[in-house]
Amino acid sequence: MERNVAMIALFAALIAALGLIPKITLAFGVPVTAQSLGVMLCGTVLGARRGALAVLLFLVLVALGLPLLSGGRGGLGLFTSPSAGFLFGFPVAAFVTGLIVEKWRNGPLTIVAGVASVIGGIVVLYIFGIVGMAVTLGKTIPEATALTTAFIPGDLLKAAIAGMVTSALAKARPQSVLSRA
């Protein structure tokens, strides 16, 4: 139990630390950050439940006003901004990513974690992000979908990094990859 709490807190801190990497804000107001890599790693390393809890802890801290999002942003107002859909999708993305890694036991962990990150950390997250952008920006779903295409190359790179980091961690310290415990 204590180990789970420590790992959840550690990964919430990892997401916050990834926010220190400078963001690139696109013309329509949604920033490209490294924090989605943290969401992917929450799922691939911690598994579905613990990964989602780590992301929820992070979001609670952001909602309380701590400036943990990229660019030093925090507060409830972010949950009505163009990036709100992505924020709401973070815990679901971590859960789906973790669930795939937990259930898909055969195959190299690098590939499993990478594919899980694409499905959970990109596809699932984009569904939430697209809907959020459509609502907050007054766009149609196809228009909001077109806006998100700018994120795809960077997110594919993040998914590959999540796969490699998870695999390297499993080789160095197998007991720390809770998604495979």
C-alpha positions as CSV (number, residue, x, y, z in Angstrom):
1,M,0.0,0.0,0.0
2,E,2.7,2.5,1.0
3,R,4.7,1.6,-2.1
4,N,1.6,2.3,-4.3
5,V,1.1,5.7,-2.7
6,A,4.7,6.6,-3.2
7,M,4.7,5.5,-6.8
8,I,1.5,7.4,-7.5
9,A,3.0,10.6,-5.9
10,L,6.3,10.1,-7.8
11,F,4.6,9.8,-11.2
12,A,2.3,12.9,-10.4
13,A,5.6,14.7,-9.7
14,L,7.1,13.3,-13.0
15,I,4.2,14.8,-15.0
16,A,4.8,18.2,-13.2
17,A,8.5,18.0,-13.9
18,L,7.9,17.3,-17.6
19,G,6.0,20.6,-17.6
20,L,9.3,22.4,-17.0
21,I,10.3,21.6,-20.6
22,P,9.2,24.7,-22.5
23,K,5.9,24.5,-24.2
24,I,5.1,25.5,-27.8
25,T,1.7,27.1,-28.0
26,L,-0.1,26.6,-31.3
27,A,-2.1,29.4,-32.9
28,F,-5.4,28.1,-31.6
29,G,-4.3,28.1,-28.0
30,V,-3.4,24.5,-27.2
31,P,0.2,24.0,-26.0
32,V,2.4,21.2,-27.1
33,T,4.1,19.9,-24.0
34,A,6.1,16.9,-22.7
35,Q,3.5,16.2,-20.1
36,S,1.6,13.8,-22.2
37,L,4.7,11.6,-22.1
38,G,4.3,11.5,-18.3
39,V,0.7,10.4,-18.8
40,M,1.8,7.6,-21.1
41,L,4.5,6.5,-18.6
42,C,2.0,6.5,-15.8
43,G,0.0,3.9,-17.7
44,T,3.0,1.8,-19.0
45,V,4.9,1.7,-15.7
46,L,2.2,1.9,-13.0
47,G,-0.6,0.1,-14.8
48,A,-4.2,1.1,-15.3
49,R,-5.5,2.0,-11.8
50,R,-2.3,3.4,-10.3
51,G,-1.5,5.3,-13.5
52,A,-5.0,6.9,-13.6
53,L,-4.7,7.8,-9.9
54,A,-1.3,9.5,-10.4
55,V,-2.8,11.6,-13.2
56,L,-5.9,12.4,-11.1
57,L,-3.6,13.5,-8.2
58,F,-1.7,15.8,-10.6
59,L,-5.0,17.3,-11.9
60,V,-6.3,17.9,-8.4
61,L,-3.1,19.9,-7.7
62,V,-3.5,21.8,-10.9
63,A,-7.2,22.6,-10.0
64,L,-6.1,23.8,-6.6
65,G,-4.1,26.4,-8.4
66,L,-0.6,25.0,-8.3
67,P,1.3,26.1,-11.4
68,L,2.2,22.6,-12.5
69,L,1.2,22.7,-16.2
70,S,3.7,23.7,-18.8
71,G,4.3,27.4,-18.7
72,G,3.5,27.6,-15.0
73,R,-0.3,27.4,-15.4
74,G,-2.7,26.2,-12.8
75,G,-6.2,26.8,-11.5
76,L,-9.8,25.9,-12.3
77,G,-10.0,28.1,-15.4
78,L,-7.8,25.7,-17.3
79,F,-10.7,23.2,-17.2
80,T,-12.7,25.5,-19.5
81,S,-9.9,26.4,-21.8
82,P,-9.2,24.9,-25.3
83,S,-7.0,22.3,-23.7
84,A,-9.6,21.2,-21.2
85,G,-10.5,18.1,-23.2
86,F,-7.0,16.9,-23.0
87,L,-6.9,17.5,-19.3
88,F,-10.1,15.5,-18.8
89,G,-8.7,12.8,-21.0
90,F,-5.4,12.4,-19.2
91,P,-6.6,9.9,-16.5
92,V,-8.6,7.9,-19.1
93,A,-5.5,7.8,-21.4
94,A,-3.3,6.6,-18.5
95,F,-5.9,4.0,-17.6
96,V,-6.3,2.6,-21.1
97,T,-2.5,2.6,-21.7
98,G,-2.0,0.7,-18.5
99,L,-4.8,-1.7,-19.2
100,I,-3.3,-2.7,-22.5
101,V,0.2,-3.2,-21.0
102,E,-1.3,-5.3,-18.2
103,K,-3.3,-7.5,-20.5
104,W,-0.9,-7.8,-23.5
105,R,1.7,-10.1,-21.9
106,N,3.4,-11.6,-24.9
107,G,5.7,-9.6,-27.2
108,P,8.6,-7.3,-26.4
109,L,7.7,-4.7,-23.7
110,T,9.1,-1.9,-25.9
111,I,6.5,-2.7,-28.6
112,V,3.7,-3.4,-26.2
113,A,4.2,-0.2,-24.2
114,G,4.7,1.8,-27.4
115,V,1.5,0.5,-29.0
116,A,-0.4,1.0,-25.7
117,S,0.9,4.6,-25.6
118,V,-0.4,5.2,-29.2
119,I,-3.8,3.7,-28.4
120,G,-4.3,5.2,-24.9
121,G,-2.0,8.2,-24.9
122,I,-2.8,9.4,-28.4
123,V,-6.1,7.9,-29.8
124,V,-8.1,8.0,-26.5
125,L,-6.5,11.3,-25.5
126,Y,-7.3,12.9,-28.8
127,I,-10.9,11.9,-28.6
128,F,-11.3,13.9,-25.4
129,G,-9.1,16.7,-26.7
130,I,-11.0,17.0,-30.0
131,V,-14.4,17.2,-28.2
132,G,-13.0,19.7,-25.8
133,M,-11.6,21.9,-28.5
134,A,-14.8,21.7,-30.5
135,V,-16.9,22.8,-27.5
136,T,-14.5,25.6,-26.2
137,L,-13.6,27.0,-29.6
138,G,-17.0,26.6,-31.2
139,K,-15.7,24.4,-34.0
140,T,-17.2,21.3,-35.6
141,I,-15.6,17.9,-34.8
142,P,-13.9,17.7,-38.2
143,E,-12.5,21.2,-37.7
144,A,-11.2,20.4,-34.3
145,T,-9.8,17.1,-35.6
146,A,-7.9,19.0,-38.3
147,L,-6.4,21.3,-35.6
148,T,-5.0,18.3,-33.7
149,T,-3.0,17.0,-36.6
150,A,-0.2,19.3,-35.6
151,F,0.3,17.2,-32.5
152,I,0.6,13.8,-34.1
153,P,4.4,13.7,-35.0
154,G,5.4,14.8,-31.5
155,D,3.0,12.4,-29.8
156,L,4.2,9.5,-31.9
157,L,7.8,10.3,-30.7
158,K,6.6,10.4,-27.1
159,A,4.9,7.0,-27.5
160,A,8.2,5.5,-28.8
161,I,10.1,7.1,-25.9
162,A,7.5,5.7,-23.4
163,G,8.0,2.2,-24.9
164,M,11.8,2.5,-24.7
165,V,11.8,3.9,-21.2
166,T,9.4,1.3,-19.9
167,S,11.4,-1.5,-21.4
168,A,14.7,-0.1,-20.0
169,L,13.2,0.3,-16.6
170,A,11.9,-3.3,-16.7
171,K,15.4,-4.6,-17.5
172,A,17.1,-2.5,-14.9
173,R,14.5,-2.8,-12.1
174,P,11.8,-5.3,-13.1
175,Q,9.9,-4.9,-9.8
176,S,9.4,-1.2,-10.5
177,V,7.2,-1.8,-13.5
178,L,4.0,-2.4,-11.7
179,S,2.0,-2.8,-14.9
180,R,3.8,-6.2,-15.2
181,A,3.6,-7.2,-11.6
